């Protein structure tokens, strides 16, 4: 990639800052989005700024096919349209190829803000659309976007740039990391559209868990999401009006976890049943090792005096004397093949 002197792209006028001109909103062809990378953003912050201090930083335009198109300043101009602020003070860029114009916008934004993941995908797609090779994108641009110089990352971003608006809105609103996005992009568009509303109900770790579980199940069982959802109980739970959306999302997550790890789910169910049968107190924690990988159980409680300490030990001793106590170790017998 040859270094580009951005100052030569903007035509200099008497003030040394470029050709300044006024354009009405109707004079700018907003249907031409060739240099745009940002979508699905809230306009309220920009509208408040415009109402308070006006348009401080002029957008940059250039002429394409006989009309003015935006090079930089999409958020500002769309906010101006929102409040019918017209005409606008703009800078007209000198005639240059599309790639150089896009780099003007790219480096200006790179210096003033951070790109979200969906925007990074659009940047990669535009660069290649304007003639940069995939190798140049990987080598020269991904590091500028704080991404590894890896062809697989480039391929993932291209795939993201071609997904539907629902997925892009989800990524714009949550900005999940690449490991979360990757399994989502492997799904067909109908599956993506179905999952996004449920993913929005979950935190980042649970989003990742759900998608990884689904990916593993589909690869192992060679079954799609629609077939999985035909299983008894899960379809009814997802459409149930008696359950809040968050609970339905948790049901879906738990269902996929059980499908991926049936033995683990069986152990977990038996463990919880044994704990309830013992009447285990809520103020004393009891947890198995993660995924029952080990045979240890962990007991945790707090106390503020010797008396409280002894009282909790007394309750634990009473629990240990019950014949059902061995039920907490049901997974051990299963693991040993008994």
N, C-alpha and C positions, 0 to 999 in steps of 0.2 A: 504494500500500500504506500503510494507516494504521499509525503506530507503535503497538506493543503494549507495555503496561507489564507485563512478565512477573511482577513481584512481586505483582500483583493476581490472578494465576491460581492461585497456591498459597494455600490457605486458612491463615490464620495462627492459631496456637494460643497458649498462654500463653508459650511460649518464643520467640515471634516468628519462628520459622523454618518454620512450616507445621504441619499436623495430622500428628503422628507416630503411627504405629500398627504393630502386628505383624500380618503375614499369613503363613500357611503357603503353601508353594509350590503346593499344591493349590487354594488360594483365588484364585490368579491365573490368568486365562484366557490361556494362552500361545498358544492357537490364533487369537486375535484379534491380527493383526499390523499393524493399520492405521497405527500410528505408527512402525513399524520401517523402518530404512533399511540396516542392516548384516547381511550374510550371508557365509557361507563364511569365517569367521575362526577362527583357532586359539584354543582355550580355555585351553591350558596356562598362559600368562602370568597369566591372571585366577585360575585355580585356585591357582597358587603364591602369589599375593598374598592370596587368601582364607585359605589355610592359615597364612600368616605373620602377617597383621595383621587378618584378618576383613573384614567388609563395612563399609568406612569411609564411603562415600558412599551414602546410601539411594537406591534407585530411586524414581521418581515414578510413581504409579498414578492412574487415574481410573475412575469407574464408567460402563460402557457395557452396555446391555441387561441390567442386573441383576447384572453381574459386574465384578470388577476387571480392568483391562487395563493393560499397561505403556505409559507415555508415554516415559520414558527409562530406561536401565539394562539393555538386553537382554543385553549381554555379561556383565554382573555376575550377572544372574539365571540365565542359562543355565549359568554357571560354578558357581553355588550348587546348581543341580539336578545338575550333574555329580558333586558330592561330597555330595549329599543334605543340604545345609545349610538347615535350616528350623526355626522360622519366621524371617522376615526383617523388619528394621526398614525401613519405607517411608514416603514422604510421600504423602498423598492430596491431589490437586489439586482445586481448586474446580471446579464444573461449568461448563464453557465449550464452545463449538463445537469441532468437530474441528480446524479450521484453526488456531485459537488454541492448542490443545493441541499440535499438531504443531510450531508455531513455538516453543513452550517447549522442546521437545526439540531442535529445529534450532539455536536460538541457544545453548543450553547446550553442545552438542557443538562448535559453531563456535568457541566461546571456549576450548575445552580441547584440541582435536585437529584434525588435517587430514583432510578427507574424501577417500577414494579415488575414482577415476573411476566405478566401479560404484555407490558410495554417492551420488555426485552425481546419477547417473541416477535413482536411487530417490527422492532428494529432489525432483527436478523432477516426476517422475510423481505423487508424493503431493501436492505443492502444487496441481497442476492437478486432481487427484482431489478435493481438499478445496475447490475453488472458485476458485482463483487463475486468472486468464487467462494464456494463453501470452505475451501482451504484457507483463504484469506480471512473469512469471517471467524473461523476457529482460532487461527493464529493471532490475529491482530485486534479483533473486536470483543470476543468473549472475555478476555482479561479486563478490558475496559469496563465491562458490565459486571465485574466481580464474579465471573463464572469460570470454571476450569476450561482450559483450552483443549476440549475433548470433542471429537466428532459426534459422540453419542449425545452430548448436551445440545449441540447444534441441531441434531435430528429431532430431539425432543421439543425444542423451541419451534421448529418449523411445524411440527405436528400440532402444537398448541395454537399457533397462529391460524390454523385451518379449522379449529373446532368451532362449535356453535356458540352463540352469544351467552347461553346459560352457563356454560363452563367458564367463559371469559369473565362474566360478571362475578361468578363465585371466586375465581382467582384474584380478580381486582379487589373484591371486598375483604378477602381473607389473606391474600398474598402468601399462600402456603409454600413450603420449601419444595424443591424439585423431587425429593423422594416421595412426597405425598402425591404430587401431580402425575408422576410417571405411570402408576397403575391405572389412574383415572383415564389417561389418554389412550391406553391400550384397549379400552372398551369401545364398542360401537356407539354411534351417536345417540341411539334410543336409550341405551343403558346409562350413558352419561347424563342425559336429560332427566332420567328417573332418579338417579342417585344424588344429584346436586342438592335438591331441597333437603334431603336427609342429612347430607354432610354439613349443611349450614347449621344444623342443630347441635353439632358435636364440636368439641375442642380439637385442637390440632393433633394431639397424640391419638385420640380416638378415630379421627378421620384417617390417619395413616394406618391404624390397626384394621379398620373396616376394609380399606382398599387392598391392603396386603392379604387379608384373609380371603377376600373375593378372588384375587388373582391366583392364589395358591389352589383354591378349590376348583376354579375353572381349568387350571393346568393339570391338576391331578385327576379330576373326575371327567374332564372333557365335557363340561356342562355349562350352559350360559346362565346369566342372571335370571332370565324369565323362567327357565326351568326350575331354578332354585326357589323362586318366589311362588311356584305352584305347590310347594310343600304345605301340608296341612298346618294350619295355625298362623303362619307368618303373613299370608295375604290378608286374612281377616284382621290381624293385629294392625297392619299398616293402614287399612281403610276404616278402622274403628273410630267412630266419632266420640266415643266415651273416654278415649285416651288422649292426653295432650300430645302434640306433635313431638315434643322432646322425648317422651316415653316411647312413642312408636319408633323413633330413630334408635333409641337404646335397644329396643326389641330386635330391630334389624341387625344391629351390631352383635348382640348376644347370639342371635340365630346363626350368623356367619361364623362366629368364633366356635360355636358348638360343631358346626359342619366341618370346620377345618381341623379341630382337635376333639374328636368324639370321645377319646379315652380321658383326656383332661377334663372335659365337660362332665363326664360320668363321675370322675373323682371329686370334682368340685361340688356336684349335686349331693353325693354321698357324704362329703365332709360337712356341708351346710346342714344336711338333715341330722347328722350326728350331733352337731353343735346345738341345734334347736332342741333335740331330744334330751340333751343334758341340762337344758335350761341355762346355758352359758351366760353369765352376766354381761350387760352391755358396757359396763365401765372397766372391764378387763379385756384387753385385746387378745385375739387368737388368730394367727395366720400361718398357713403352710408356706413352704418354700415356693418361689415363683414357678408356676406351671408344674408344681409337685416334682421338680427335678431332684430334690433331695428328700430325706426322710425326717428332717427336723421340723418341728412346730415352734413358733415363736409366741411367747406370752408377754404382754406388755401392760403395765398399769402404773399409775402415779399414786403417790401418797404424801401426806404432809406431817405425819407423826409416826412414832413407833407403833402406836395403837392401830392406826389405819393400815400400816404395813402388815401387822400380824393378823388383822381382820381379813385382809385380802388373801393372805396365805392360808388362813383357815377355810375360806370358801373354796380355794383351789384344791385343798386336801380333800374336802368333802366331795368335790366333783370327781377327783381321781379315784375315790373309793366306789363309785358307781360302776356296775357291770357293763354299762353301755359306753364307758370311756374308751374302750378299745375300738369303737366305731370310728373314732377320729383318724385311725390309721388304716382304714379300709383300702386305701390306695397301695399300701405296702404289700398286702396280700395279693392284690391284683398284679403288681409289678413282679412279684416272685412266682406268678403263675399258679397260685393256689386257688 
